Amino acid sequence: MAAEVLVAITFLEFSYTQAPKRMKSVVSAMCYLTVSFGNLLTAGVNYFIQNEDGTSKLAGASYYAFFTGMMLVAAIVFVFVATFYQEKRYIHDEETVDGELSLS
């Protein structure tokens, strides 16, 4: 839960500076959607590693090592994607007109 609060601040800042004015809500919604998929993934993993008697197939440190490995894979993918990302800055109430910045 605390991680979601920390991540929410980051992706809200990203969506409000990197998305055009008309796309800000869509980008924010996509960020929340990825958090939902992450929660579904965690719930699915916890469902499949549960034994019939209610115990877990991954007990103790192996449970946390599994999710650490998943985070490592996600970090590697993030680094790969981030190297190709080209930043564009859209600030509220500013538009670019013919290469010049004008306040609207």
DRENVOTI-927917 format. One record per residue: residue number from 1; x, y, z of N, C-alpha, C in turn. Coordinates in pm, 1 decimal, always signed. Example, Ala and Ser with C-alpha at 12.3 -4.5 7.8 and 13.67 -1.06 7.14 Angstrom:
2
> i  neast  nnorth  nup  caeast  canorth  caup  ceast  cnorth  cup
> 1  +1319.0  -569.0  +780.0  +1230.0  -450.0  +780.0  +1320.0  -330.0  +780.0
> 2  +1285.0  -225.0  +708.0  +1367.0  -106.0  +714.0  +1290.0  +3.0  +787.0
END
This chain:
104
> i  neast  nnorth  nup  caeast  canorth  caup  ceast  cnorth  cup
> 1  +82.5  -118.8  +0.0  +0.0  +0.0  +0.0  +87.4  +125.9  +0.0
> 2  +190.1  +127.7  +81.6  +279.5  +244.1  +85.1  +351.0  +261.0  -48.4
> 3  +385.3  +149.4  -112.1  +452.1  +156.9  -241.6  +360.9  +219.9  -345.8
> 4  +231.5  +188.3  -340.4  +138.1  +246.9  -436.3  +128.0  +398.0  -416.8
> 5  +134.4  +445.0  -293.2  +129.9  +588.5  -266.7  +254.2  +655.7  -325.3
> 6  +370.5  +595.4  -307.3  +493.8  +652.3  -360.8  +495.9  +649.9  -513.6
> 7  +445.3  +543.5  -571.7  +441.8  +532.8  -716.7  +338.5  +628.4  -774.9
> 8  +225.9  +649.0  -706.3  +121.4  +737.6  -756.2  +172.9  +879.6  -774.2
> 9  +254.0  +926.6  -682.7  +310.5  +1061.0  -693.8  +397.1  +1071.2  -818.6
> 10  +476.9  +970.4  -843.1  +566.5  +971.4  -958.1  +489.4  +967.8  -1089.0
> 11  +392.3  +878.6  -1102.2  +324.6  +870.3  -1231.1  +228.1  +985.6  -1254.2
> 12  +175.8  +1046.4  -1148.4  +93.5  +1165.5  -1169.0  +178.4  +1281.9  -1219.9
> 13  +297.4  +1297.7  -1164.3  +388.1  +1402.6  -1211.8  +426.9  +1375.5  -1356.8
> 14  +454.9  +1250.3  -1389.0  +490.1  +1213.0  -1525.5  +375.2  +1242.0  -1621.4
> 15  +254.5  +1202.2  -1583.9  +141.8  +1220.2  -1675.2  +106.9  +1366.8  -1695.4
> 16  +130.0  +1450.5  -1596.5  +96.2  +1591.8  -1611.7  +206.4  +1673.0  -1678.7
> 17  +326.9  +1622.4  -1687.2  +432.1  +1696.2  -1757.6  +462.8  +1637.8  -1894.6
> 18  +437.1  +1510.5  -1916.4  +475.3  +1445.6  -2041.5  +359.5  +1425.4  -2137.6
> 19  +237.5  +1443.8  -2091.9  +121.9  +1421.9  -2179.4  +64.5  +1554.7  -2226.4
> 20  +18.3  +1559.7  -2351.5  -50.4  +1680.9  -2397.7  -177.3  +1704.4  -2315.3
> 21  -227.7  +1823.8  -2320.8  -340.9  +1863.8  -2237.6  -461.0  +1771.1  -2255.4
> 22  -490.0  +1729.7  -2377.0  -605.5  +1644.1  -2402.0  -584.5  +1499.4  -2359.0
> 23  -460.9  +1457.8  -2335.7  -431.7  +1318.9  -2304.4  -397.8  +1294.5  -2157.4
> 24  -399.2  +1396.1  -2074.5  -357.3  +1381.7  -1935.4  -441.2  +1278.6  -1859.4
> 25  -571.3  +1281.1  -1876.0  -655.8  +1186.1  -1803.6  -636.9  +1043.9  -1856.4
> 26  -613.1  +1029.4  -1986.0  -591.0  +896.3  -2043.3  -459.8  +837.5  -1991.6
> 27  -355.6  +919.8  -1987.6  -226.4  +872.2  -1937.5  -236.8  +836.6  -1789.5
> 28  -307.1  +917.8  -1712.3  -327.4  +886.9  -1570.2  -404.3  +756.0  -1553.7
> 29  -507.6  +736.9  -1634.8  -586.0  +613.6  -1628.0  -500.8  +491.9  -1662.3
> 30  -411.8  +506.7  -1761.1  -324.1  +394.9  -1796.6  -228.2  +361.1  -1682.9
> 31  -182.3  +462.9  -1613.5  -94.0  +437.8  -1499.3  -167.8  +362.1  -1389.7
> 32  -290.7  +403.9  -1360.9  -369.7  +331.7  -1260.6  -402.4  +190.4  -1308.0
> 33  -420.6  +172.8  -1436.6  -446.7  +40.7  -1491.3  -326.7  -52.5  -1471.4
> 34  -205.6  -0.5  -1487.9  -87.9  -84.1  -1465.6  -74.7  -123.8  -1319.3
> 35  -112.5  -35.0  -1227.5  -112.3  -70.1  -1084.6  -213.7  -181.8  -1059.5
> 36  -330.0  -173.1  -1124.1  -431.5  -278.0  -1109.9  -381.1  -411.9  -1162.5
> 37  -313.3  -409.6  -1278.0  -256.9  -533.8  -1331.4  -151.7  -591.8  -1238.3
> 38  -71.9  -506.1  -1176.5  +26.3  -553.5  -1079.8  -38.3  -620.6  -960.2
> 39  -147.1  -562.4  -911.2  -220.3  -622.9  -800.1  -283.4  -755.8  -841.3
> 40  -336.3  -762.3  -963.5  -391.5  -888.7  -1013.8  -283.5  -995.5  -1027.7
> 41  -166.1  -955.2  -1073.4  -55.0  -1049.5  -1085.6  -16.3  -1105.9  -948.7
> 42  -6.5  -1018.5  -850.5  +27.8  -1062.9  -715.3  -79.3  -1156.0  -659.6
> 43  -205.6  -1120.5  -679.0  -314.7  -1206.4  -632.2  -311.8  -1341.5  -702.3
> 44  -283.8  -1340.5  -833.5  -276.0  -1465.9  -908.1  -162.4  -1554.3  -861.9
> 45  -47.2  -1495.1  -837.8  +67.1  -1572.4  -787.7  +33.7  -1632.5  -651.8
> 46  -24.4  -1552.3  -563.7  -60.6  -1603.4  -431.0  -165.1  -1713.7  -439.0
> 47  -254.9  -1707.0  -535.8  -354.7  -1812.7  -553.7  -288.6  -1942.7  -599.6
> 48  -196.8  -1934.2  -696.2  -136.6  -2055.1  -752.0  -30.6  -2118.6  -662.7
> 49  +26.8  -2045.2  -570.9  +128.2  -2105.7  -483.2  +68.2  -2157.8  -353.3
> 50  -62.9  -2149.0  -340.9  -127.8  -2197.4  -219.4  -157.4  -2346.6  -231.2
> 51  -119.1  -2422.0  -127.6  -150.1  -2564.0  -122.1  -295.9  -2582.3  -80.7
> 52  -347.8  -2705.2  -94.2  -487.2  -2732.3  -59.6  -514.6  -2715.3  +88.9
> 53  -413.4  -2734.7  +172.5  -434.2  -2719.5  +316.9  -417.8  -2574.6  +363.7
> 54  -395.4  -2482.2  +271.1  -385.6  -2340.4  +306.0  -244.1  -2289.6  +324.3
> 55  -145.5  -2377.7  +319.7  -6.5  -2334.4  +332.1  +45.3  -2289.4  +195.4
> 56  +159.5  -2226.5  +196.9  +216.9  -2174.2  +73.8  +329.8  -2263.2  +23.1
> 57  +337.5  -2279.2  -108.4  +447.8  -2355.3  -168.4  +578.8  -2278.7  -157.5
> 58  +570.7  -2147.3  -155.0  +689.0  -2063.5  -136.5  +682.3  -2004.2  +4.3
> 59  +755.9  -2062.7  +94.0  +751.4  -2016.0  +232.6  +878.3  -1938.9  +266.6
> 60  +864.5  -1842.1  +353.3  +980.2  -1768.7  +404.6  +1048.5  -1683.8  +299.4
> 61  +1180.2  -1696.1  +295.7  +1261.2  -1611.8  +207.8  +1238.0  -1641.0  +60.7
> 62  +1200.3  -1763.2  +25.4  +1178.8  -1795.7  -116.0  +1059.7  -1718.1  -172.8
> 63  +960.8  -1687.2  -90.4  +846.4  -1606.6  -134.1  +893.5  -1467.6  -175.1
> 64  +973.6  -1406.6  -91.4  +1024.2  -1272.4  -121.2  +1128.5  -1274.3  -232.8
> 65  +1205.5  -1381.0  -243.1  +1303.6  -1392.8  -350.2  +1233.8  -1401.8  -486.1
> 66  +1119.9  -1468.9  -491.3  +1043.4  -1478.9  -615.0  +1001.6  -1340.5  -663.0
> 67  +943.7  -1260.3  -573.9  +899.8  -1126.5  -612.8  +1018.3  -1033.1  -638.5
> 68  +1129.3  -1055.9  -571.0  +1250.2  -978.0  -599.6  +1299.3  -1006.8  -740.7
> 69  +1294.2  -1133.0  -780.0  +1331.3  -1169.4  -916.9  +1239.6  -1105.6  -1019.7
> 70  +1111.0  -1101.0  -989.4  +1016.6  -1036.7  -1081.2  +1044.6  -886.6  -1091.7
> 71  +1080.2  -824.0  -979.8  +1113.8  -681.4  -982.8  +1242.1  -658.1  -1061.3
> 72  +1338.2  -749.5  -1052.3  +1461.6  -736.7  -1128.6  +1433.2  -743.0  -1278.7
> 73  +1348.1  -834.9  -1319.5  +1310.3  -845.1  -1460.7  +1241.4  -716.2  -1505.1
> 74  +1150.8  -665.1  -1422.8  +1081.1  -539.8  -1457.1  +1178.7  -423.3  -1466.0
> 75  +1278.3  -419.4  -1378.6  +1377.6  -312.0  -1382.0  +1461.8  -318.0  -1508.7
> 76  +1497.5  -437.3  -1551.6  +1575.4  -452.8  -1675.0  +1492.9  -406.6  -1794.8
> 77  +1364.9  -444.8  -1798.9  +1277.2  -399.3  -1907.4  +1263.3  -247.8  -1902.8
> 78  +1249.5  -190.8  -1782.3  +1236.7  -46.3  -1767.6  +1359.9  +25.6  -1821.2
> 79  +1477.7  -22.9  -1789.2  +1601.1  +40.6  -1836.9  +1606.1  +36.5  -1989.3
> 80  +1568.1  -75.2  -2046.9  +1567.9  -87.6  -2192.7  +1469.8  +12.2  -2255.1
> 81  +1349.0  +21.0  -2202.0  +1248.5  +112.3  -2256.3  +1288.9  +257.6  -2233.5
> 82  +1344.3  +288.3  -2116.7  +1380.3  +426.2  -2083.0  +1491.9  +480.4  -2171.5
> 83  +1577.8  +394.4  -2221.7  +1685.5  +442.3  -2308.0  +1632.8  +496.5  -2440.7
> 84  +1515.9  +447.6  -2483.3  +1459.1  +491.5  -2609.7  +1351.9  +598.5  -2593.3
> 85  +1320.8  +635.6  -2471.4  +1215.9  +735.5  -2446.7  +1269.3  +875.5  -2474.3
> 86  +1194.0  +952.3  -2551.2  +1232.1  +1090.6  -2579.9  +1135.7  +1181.8  -2505.3
> 87  +1189.7  +1261.2  -2416.9  +1108.8  +1345.9  -2330.8  +1049.0  +1462.9  -2407.8
> 88  +922.9  +1490.4  -2380.3  +853.0  +1609.6  -2428.2  +786.9  +1670.1  -2305.7
> 89  +796.9  +1798.9  -2292.1  +742.6  +1863.5  -2173.5  +622.0  +1947.7  -2211.8
> 90  +508.8  +1914.6  -2154.1  +386.2  +1990.9  -2172.6  +349.3  +2049.8  -2037.7
> 91  +344.1  +2180.5  -2031.1  +310.1  +2247.7  -1907.0  +170.7  +2307.6  -1922.6
> 92  +91.1  +2297.6  -1820.6  -46.3  +2346.3  -1822.6  -52.4  +2492.8  -1864.8
> 93  -145.8  +2524.7  -1951.1  -170.0  +2660.1  -2001.8  -60.9  +2711.3  -2094.3
> 94  +22.2  +2625.8  -2148.7  +121.4  +2667.6  -2246.7  +106.4  +2582.0  -2371.0
> 95  +114.1  +2642.1  -2484.8  +105.0  +2570.5  -2611.7  +222.0  +2611.3  -2700.2
> 96  +265.0  +2519.6  -2782.3  +368.9  +2551.2  -2879.1  +300.6  +2585.1  -3010.6
> 97  +327.7  +2705.3  -3063.2  +268.4  +2750.2  -3188.7  +381.7  +2786.4  -3282.5
> 98  +394.8  +2715.3  -3392.0  +498.6  +2739.4  -3492.4  +637.5  +2747.0  -3429.1
> 99  +665.9  +2657.5  -3337.3  +798.2  +2651.7  -3277.0  +821.5  +2752.5  -3166.0
> 100  +725.7  +2841.4  -3142.5  +740.6  +2940.7  -3036.2  +644.6  +2908.2  -2922.5
> 101  +685.6  +2934.3  -2802.9  +605.8  +2908.2  -2685.8  +514.8  +3026.7  -2658.9
> 102  +386.3  +3003.4  -2647.0  +293.2  +3111.9  -2617.2  +203.5  +3071.6  -2501.9
> 103  +168.5  +3163.6  -2418.9  +78.9  +3138.8  -2308.4  -64.6  +3157.6  -2355.0
> 104  -151.1  +3065.5  -2316.7  -290.7  +3079.1  -2358.9  -380.6  +3108.9  -2240.6
END
